[in-house]
Amino acid sequence: MNSRRLQFIVIGCSVVLFVLLYFANKKPEKKAEEIPQKQANAAADIKTLVDAQLASLPDSLKTTFAALEKNTADTNGINKLVDFLKEQKMIVPASYYYEKRAVLINTAQSWLAAGNRYFYAVGYVRDKSQVGGLYQSAIKCFEKALEKDPNFLDAKIQLASCYVEGTQDPMKGITMLKEIEKSDSSNIQVQMVLGNFAVKSGQLEKAEARYLKVLKLKPEYLEAYLFLADVYEKKGDKAKTIETLEKYVSLTPDKEIKEQIKGYIEQLKKTNV
């Protein structure tokens, strides 16, 4: 049984869970480019990608887009344009204009929001050669947030996550996360990111320990059950996989995902693995 199938089931049912689960399947960029060079080219790369996607709009929607773009001198106008782009499922262009919103507002929180848009847009990009530009744009935004507020913990964690997930220097991110962990060992987001890195590096016992710690700290943190079940499945422990998924099913209010996971549990029970 493919252990990633569980994640795909959930991804297909919920955008919210997709945001939390997609990075478990990502691979670091293979190109050995230096990070500063990537950052220097990130804006150009993203603009090229944005222009290409906007060019695919039907003529009628291009007219709508052009009208909305004329009114992006303030945040209200940008918000309307972003809403339009989201309706067209154009996640990367929406992220690009959300960064423009951050330029106008120029607060730590607005830069964090812009960085998060780029960070999560990675999961929607089919051409993986475009992933590097998205990560570098996210890094730039998180660094802007930290310029505004050097103690902004959420921005620090997201910046570290970018290094872990999207660069050739994942240990830089791990070091940042472990520094945060020293002062805040109960930070759930830190535990989850470190757990995900442990999975990617084949350290399943460490990943299991981190997910269990998250659930001890916050038993209602549903996504941790899915990650933990994935670890058990990778370890070949079908009984614990099923037990963990059944716990998730008992807690989730999402009926569609509940039925999908129940179906997956039944498939697991029929296998000999």
C-alpha positions as CSV (number, residue, x, y, z in Angstrom):
1,M,0.0,0.0,0.0
2,N,1.4,3.4,-1.0
3,S,1.7,5.4,2.2
4,R,1.1,8.7,0.4
5,R,-2.3,7.6,-0.7
6,L,-3.7,8.6,2.7
7,Q,-2.4,12.2,2.2
8,F,-3.9,12.4,-1.3
9,I,-7.3,11.3,-0.1
10,V,-7.3,14.1,2.4
11,I,-5.8,16.6,0.0
12,G,-8.6,15.9,-2.4
13,C,-11.3,16.6,0.2
14,S,-10.0,19.8,1.9
15,V,-8.0,22.8,0.9
16,V,-7.4,23.6,4.6
17,L,-5.8,20.2,5.2
18,F,-4.0,20.4,1.9
19,V,-2.2,23.5,3.2
20,L,-1.1,21.5,6.2
21,L,-0.3,18.3,4.4
22,Y,1.2,19.1,1.0
23,F,4.7,19.8,2.1
24,A,5.2,16.2,3.4
25,N,5.4,15.1,-0.3
26,K,7.7,17.9,-1.6
27,K,11.3,17.5,-2.5
28,P,14.0,20.1,-2.2
29,E,15.2,21.8,-5.3
30,K,17.9,19.9,-7.1
31,K,19.6,23.0,-8.6
32,A,22.7,23.9,-6.7
33,E,22.2,27.7,-7.0
34,E,23.2,30.0,-4.2
35,I,20.3,31.3,-2.1
36,P,21.2,35.0,-2.6
37,Q,21.2,34.5,-6.3
38,K,17.8,32.8,-6.1
39,Q,16.4,35.7,-4.1
40,A,17.7,38.2,-6.6
41,N,15.9,36.4,-9.4
42,A,12.8,35.5,-7.4
43,A,10.8,38.6,-8.3
44,A,11.5,38.3,-12.0
45,D,10.7,34.6,-12.0
46,I,7.4,35.1,-10.2
47,K,6.5,38.0,-12.5
48,T,7.1,35.8,-15.6
49,L,5.0,33.1,-14.1
50,V,2.2,35.5,-13.2
51,D,2.2,37.1,-16.7
52,A,2.0,33.6,-18.3
53,Q,-0.9,32.6,-16.2
54,L,-2.8,35.9,-16.7
55,A,-2.3,35.5,-20.5
56,S,-4.3,32.3,-20.3
57,L,-7.4,34.1,-19.2
58,P,-10.3,34.3,-21.7
59,D,-10.6,37.8,-23.3
60,S,-13.7,38.7,-21.2
61,L,-11.9,37.9,-18.0
62,K,-8.8,39.8,-19.2
63,T,-11.0,42.9,-19.5
64,T,-12.2,42.3,-15.9
65,F,-8.7,41.8,-14.6
66,A,-7.5,45.0,-16.4
67,A,-10.3,47.0,-14.8
68,L,-9.6,45.7,-11.3
69,E,-5.8,46.2,-11.7
70,K,-6.3,49.9,-12.4
71,N,-7.7,50.3,-8.9
72,T,-4.9,48.7,-6.9
73,A,-3.4,51.9,-5.5
74,D,-5.1,51.0,-2.1
75,T,-5.6,47.8,-0.2
76,N,-9.3,47.7,-0.9
77,G,-8.6,47.6,-4.6
78,I,-6.0,44.9,-4.2
79,N,-8.3,42.8,-2.1
80,K,-10.9,42.9,-4.9
81,L,-8.3,41.8,-7.4
82,V,-7.0,39.0,-5.2
83,D,-10.6,37.8,-4.7
84,F,-11.0,37.7,-8.5
85,L,-7.8,35.8,-9.0
86,K,-8.8,33.3,-6.3
87,E,-12.1,32.7,-8.1
88,Q,-10.1,31.9,-11.2
89,K,-8.0,29.5,-9.1
90,M,-4.9,31.6,-10.0
91,I,-3.1,31.1,-6.7
92,V,0.3,32.4,-7.8
93,P,-1.0,35.7,-9.3
94,A,-3.1,36.2,-6.1
95,S,0.1,35.7,-4.0
96,Y,2.0,38.2,-6.2
97,Y,-0.7,40.9,-5.6
98,Y,-0.9,40.0,-1.9
99,E,2.8,41.0,-1.7
100,K,1.9,44.3,-3.3
101,R,-0.7,44.7,-0.5
102,A,2.1,44.1,2.0
103,V,4.2,46.9,0.4
104,L,1.3,49.3,1.0
105,I,0.5,48.3,4.6
106,N,4.2,47.5,5.4
107,T,3.6,45.8,8.8
108,A,5.1,42.6,10.1
109,Q,1.7,40.9,10.0
110,S,1.1,42.0,6.3
111,W,4.5,40.6,5.3
112,L,3.8,37.4,7.1
113,A,0.5,37.0,5.3
114,A,2.2,37.7,1.9
115,G,4.9,35.1,2.7
116,N,2.3,32.5,3.7
117,R,0.5,33.0,0.3
118,Y,3.7,32.2,-1.6
119,F,4.6,29.4,0.8
120,Y,1.3,27.6,0.4
121,A,1.1,28.3,-3.4
122,V,3.9,25.8,-3.8
123,G,1.4,23.0,-3.5
124,Y,-0.7,24.3,-6.4
125,V,2.2,24.6,-8.9
126,R,2.4,21.7,-11.4
127,D,5.7,22.7,-12.9
128,K,8.2,22.1,-10.2
129,S,10.8,24.2,-11.8
130,Q,8.7,27.2,-10.6
131,V,8.9,26.1,-7.0
132,G,12.2,27.7,-6.2
133,G,10.9,31.2,-7.1
134,L,7.9,30.8,-4.9
135,Y,10.1,29.7,-1.9
136,Q,12.5,32.6,-2.4
137,S,9.6,35.1,-2.6
138,A,8.2,33.7,0.6
139,I,11.7,34.0,2.2
140,K,11.9,37.6,1.1
141,C,8.5,38.4,2.7
142,F,9.2,36.6,6.0
143,E,12.5,38.5,6.2
144,K,10.6,41.7,5.7
145,A,8.3,40.7,8.5
146,L,11.3,40.2,10.8
147,E,12.8,43.5,9.8
148,K,9.6,45.1,11.2
149,D,9.5,42.9,14.2
150,P,12.7,40.8,15.0
151,N,10.8,38.9,17.7
152,F,7.9,37.8,15.4
153,L,7.8,34.1,16.2
154,D,5.4,33.1,13.5
155,A,7.6,34.7,10.8
156,K,10.7,33.0,12.2
157,I,9.0,29.6,12.1
158,Q,7.8,30.1,8.5
159,L,11.2,31.4,7.4
160,A,12.8,28.3,8.9
161,S,10.2,26.1,7.2
162,C,11.2,27.7,3.8
163,Y,14.8,26.8,4.3
164,V,13.9,23.2,5.4
165,E,11.4,22.6,2.5
166,G,12.7,24.7,-0.3
167,T,16.4,25.2,-0.3
168,Q,19.7,23.3,-0.5
169,D,20.4,24.4,3.1
170,P,17.7,22.6,5.2
171,M,19.9,22.5,8.3
172,K,19.8,26.3,8.5
173,G,16.1,26.0,9.0
174,I,16.5,23.1,11.4
175,T,18.9,25.1,13.5
176,M,16.5,28.1,13.6
177,L,13.7,25.8,14.7
178,K,15.7,24.1,17.4
179,E,16.7,27.5,18.7
180,I,13.0,28.4,19.0
181,E,12.4,25.0,20.6
182,K,14.9,25.7,23.4
183,S,12.7,28.6,24.5
184,D,9.4,27.2,23.6
185,S,9.4,23.4,23.6
186,S,5.6,23.3,23.5
187,N,5.3,25.2,20.2
188,I,3.1,23.0,18.1
189,Q,4.1,24.4,14.7
190,V,7.8,23.9,15.5
191,Q,7.1,20.3,16.5
192,M,5.2,19.6,13.3
193,V,7.8,21.1,11.0
194,L,10.6,19.2,12.8
195,G,8.5,16.0,12.6
196,N,7.9,16.5,8.9
197,F,11.6,16.9,8.3
198,A,12.3,13.8,10.3
199,V,10.0,11.9,8.0
200,K,11.7,13.2,4.9
201,S,15.1,12.3,6.2
202,G,13.9,8.8,7.2
203,Q,14.0,9.3,10.9
204,L,10.6,7.8,11.6
205,E,11.1,7.3,15.3
206,K,11.9,10.9,15.8
207,A,8.9,11.9,13.7
208,E,6.7,9.7,15.7
209,A,7.9,11.2,19.0
210,R,7.2,14.7,17.8
211,Y,3.7,14.0,16.5
212,L,2.9,12.2,19.8
213,K,4.2,15.3,21.7
214,V,1.9,17.5,19.6
215,L,-1.1,15.3,20.4
216,K,-0.2,15.3,24.1
217,L,0.0,19.1,24.1
218,K,-3.2,19.4,22.0
219,P,-5.2,16.2,21.5
220,E,-7.7,18.0,19.2
221,Y,-4.9,18.9,16.7
222,L,-6.4,16.7,14.0
223,E,-3.7,17.0,11.3
224,A,-1.2,15.4,13.7
225,Y,-3.2,12.1,13.6
226,L,-2.8,12.0,9.8
227,F,0.9,12.6,9.9
228,L,1.3,10.0,12.7
229,A,-0.8,7.5,10.8
230,D,1.5,8.1,7.8
231,V,4.5,7.3,9.9
232,Y,3.0,4.1,11.2
233,E,2.2,3.0,7.7
234,K,5.7,3.8,6.5
235,K,7.0,1.6,9.4
236,G,4.7,-1.2,8.4
237,D,2.6,-1.1,11.6
238,K,-0.9,-1.6,10.1
239,A,-2.6,-1.9,13.6
240,K,-1.3,1.4,14.8
241,T,-2.1,3.0,11.4
242,I,-5.7,1.9,11.7
243,E,-6.0,2.8,15.3
244,T,-4.7,6.4,14.7
245,L,-6.9,6.9,11.7
246,E,-9.9,5.6,13.7
247,K,-9.1,8.2,16.3
248,Y,-9.0,10.9,13.6
249,V,-12.4,9.7,12.3
250,S,-13.9,9.9,15.7
251,L,-12.8,13.5,16.1
252,T,-13.1,15.2,12.7
253,P,-16.4,17.1,12.0
254,D,-15.8,16.9,8.3
255,K,-18.2,14.3,7.0
256,E,-16.7,14.0,3.5
257,I,-13.2,13.4,4.9
258,K,-14.6,11.1,7.5
259,E,-16.0,8.9,4.8
260,Q,-12.9,9.0,2.8
261,I,-10.7,7.9,5.7
262,K,-13.2,5.2,6.7
263,G,-12.9,3.8,3.2
264,Y,-9.1,3.9,3.4
265,I,-9.3,2.1,6.7
266,E,-11.3,-0.7,5.2
267,Q,-8.8,-1.0,2.4
268,L,-6.0,-1.3,5.0
269,K,-7.9,-4.1,6.8
270,K,-8.2,-6.1,3.6
271,T,-4.4,-6.0,2.9
272,N,-1.9,-8.5,4.2
273,V,0.8,-5.8,4.8
